[in-house]
Amino acid sequence: MRSFYRIALAVALLAVGGLTVAQAQRPRSVSDPQPTATTTRPASMTAPQTVNANYEGGVFGYNKKINGTLTFDDVNERLLFRNKQNQEVLFIPYRAVLSAFADVKSKRPIAADVAARASIFALPGLLIKRKFRYLTMQYRDPDTNAQGTTSFKMENKEILESVLNTLAAKAGLTQRGEVFVRRRDPNDQP
């Protein structure tokens, strides 16, 4: 008899949930954008000389994730990454950067994932997600012929945008949409 009541309760909850979703799905009016309105990216402030970042991989020989700092080394014209002990780990010359962009990934924290799997109250744990922001770069070093894609996890959106804009300015990149790219020199062979 109890199983009958449980099944009836489950069906009633699904019906109420279905009605709520059905009500939220209604047609929306579409308006044409104003032809005079332009979308411009607001100029962000310049990045500090050193920012906290987590290296996520991509440079040959450095496979592990490392916590540390990114430094704009203008004297040597390079982006320098140091570990927590302030030792130089890797660097990418400004002239080696081909493209750079801000990337956002939404992931479930490990604690929420474990809680969702270990508990009977799994649904709230499955709904928890957090945004992680990355500075992603493609590079090709003309001296060593090394190339690849690397990323650094940043603290927040403002720092990420300021680092991206500062790097683009120092590396001589051109903005195309949300991505900064290096224009190919017309004298180079394809």
Beta strands, then each sheet from edge to edge (+ up, - down):
strand 1: 50-55
strand 2: 66-73
strand 3: 78-83
strand 4: 88-93
strand 5: 97-107
strand 6: 130-140
strand 7: 147-154
strand 8: 174-176
strand 9: 179-181
sheet 1: 4+ 3- 2+ 1- 7+ 6- 5+ 9- 8+
end
